[in-house]
């Protein structure tokens, strides 16, 4: 009786490990495609370009087949906290992008998307408000680059 349960348990472990190990061998689909990323030259857009380069990890040895024009902007507004006692600052990032095939100059996909709002408390110190705003912009920039990577994966996978 014990031997029967032991063999069923071992078979179950083998089946579950076989299914879970299958997903670990998938590689980045964007690694085989070369994408030229162009952004404006201000600090936030350069940071977006570097985050996209790091996340996409494009094939730099081949000639670029696609060009991505992207720009980021931030919108801040004041909101109330849940209890309505404190004023919070809500910041959203808006990314405008356009993916173009370089050879034919055909626009493959263009559009814009907003990130989720990031909240920060307002302080009486101007320095702490400025530092908090910079950290929020950096976080929103990274999250937006990750979302842009997902959009590129879906778009380019539909082309192939």
C-alpha positions in Angstrom: 0.0 0.0 0.0 2.8 2.4 0.9 4.7 1.5 -2.3 1.6 2.4 -4.4 1.3 5.9 -2.8 5.0 6.4 -3.1 5.1 5.7 -6.9 2.0 7.9 -7.5 3.7 10.7 -5.6 6.9 10.4 -7.6 5.0 10.3 -10.9 3.1 13.4 -9.9 6.3 15.2 -9.0 7.9 14.3 -12.4 4.8 15.5 -14.3 4.7 18.8 -12.4 8.4 19.5 -12.8 8.3 18.7 -16.5 5.5 21.2 -17.1 7.2 23.9 -15.0 10.6 23.5 -16.6 9.2 24.0 -20.1 8.7 27.7 -19.6 12.3 28.4 -18.4 13.9 27.8 -21.8 12.0 30.6 -23.7 14.3 33.3 -24.9 13.6 36.9 -25.6 11.8 37.1 -29.0 13.1 40.7 -29.5 16.7 39.6 -29.3 16.7 38.5 -33.0 15.3 41.8 -34.2 17.3 45.0 -34.5 15.4 48.1 -33.4 16.8 51.6 -33.7 15.4 53.6 -30.8 15.1 57.4 -31.2 14.0 59.8 -28.5 14.3 63.6 -27.8 17.4 64.7 -26.0 16.1 65.8 -22.6 16.9 63.8 -19.4 13.6 61.8 -19.1 13.6 60.7 -22.8 17.2 59.7 -22.7 16.5 57.6 -19.6 13.5 56.0 -21.5 15.8 55.2 -24.4 18.4 53.6 -22.2 15.8 51.6 -20.3 14.4 50.4 -23.6 17.8 49.4 -24.9 18.5 47.5 -21.8 15.1 45.7 -21.7 14.9 44.9 -25.4 18.6 43.9 -25.8 18.4 44.1 -29.6 20.8 42.4 -31.9 23.4 45.2 -32.5 25.4 43.2 -35.1 22.8 43.3 -37.8 21.4 46.3 -39.6 18.4 47.9 -38.0 15.1 46.8 -39.5 12.7 48.8 -37.4 12.9 52.3 -35.9 11.0 53.2 -32.7 10.3 56.9 -32.1 9.2 57.4 -28.5 8.8 60.3 -26.2 7.6 60.6 -22.6 5.9 63.4 -20.7 4.5 63.6 -17.2 1.3 65.1 -15.8 0.9 65.9 -12.1 -2.2 66.7 -10.2 -3.3 67.0 -6.6 -5.6 64.4 -5.1 -7.0 63.7 -1.7 -5.9 60.8 0.4 -8.4 58.0 1.3 -9.4 59.7 4.5 -9.5 63.1 2.9 -7.1 64.6 5.4 -3.9 65.0 3.3 -3.3 66.3 -0.2 -1.3 63.9 -2.3 0.4 64.5 -5.7 -0.5 62.1 -8.4 1.8 61.7 -11.4 1.2 59.9 -14.6 3.5 59.3 -17.5 2.3 59.5 -21.1 4.3 57.7 -23.8 3.8 58.5 -27.5 5.4 56.0 -29.8 5.7 55.1 -33.5 7.2 51.9 -34.9 8.4 52.2 -38.5 9.9 49.7 -40.9 13.1 51.4 -42.1 13.2 49.9 -45.6 9.7 50.8 -46.7 9.1 53.7 -44.3 5.8 52.0 -43.5 4.3 52.8 -40.1 3.6 49.5 -38.4 2.1 50.8 -35.2 1.7 54.1 -33.5 -0.2 55.4 -30.5 0.2 56.4 -26.9 -0.5 55.0 -23.5 -0.6 56.2 -19.9 1.0 54.6 -16.9 -0.7 54.0 -13.7 -0.6 57.0 -11.4 2.2 57.2 -8.8 1.3 59.0 -5.5 3.6 61.1 -3.4 2.9 63.1 -0.3 3.4 66.8 -0.3 5.9 68.2 2.2 6.7 71.7 3.3 10.3 71.2 2.1 10.8 72.1 -1.5 14.0 69.9 -1.7 12.1 66.8 -0.5 9.3 67.4 -3.0 11.8 67.8 -5.8 13.7 64.6 -4.9 10.4 62.6 -4.5 9.3 63.9 -7.9 12.5 62.7 -9.5 12.2 59.3 -8.0 8.6 59.0 -9.2 9.7 60.0 -12.7 12.4 57.4 -12.7 10.0 54.6 -11.5 7.4 55.6 -14.1 10.0 55.7 -16.8 11.1 52.1 -16.1 7.5 50.8 -15.8 6.7 52.6 -19.1 9.7 51.0 -20.8 8.5 47.6 -19.6 5.1 48.2 -21.1 6.6 49.4 -24.3 8.6 46.2 -24.5 5.4 44.2 -24.2 3.8 46.2 -26.9 6.8 45.7 -29.2 6.7 41.9 -28.5 3.1 41.6 -29.4 3.3 43.8 -32.5 6.4 42.1 -33.9 5.1 38.6 -33.2 2.0 39.4 -35.3 4.2 40.4 -38.2 6.1 37.1 -38.3 
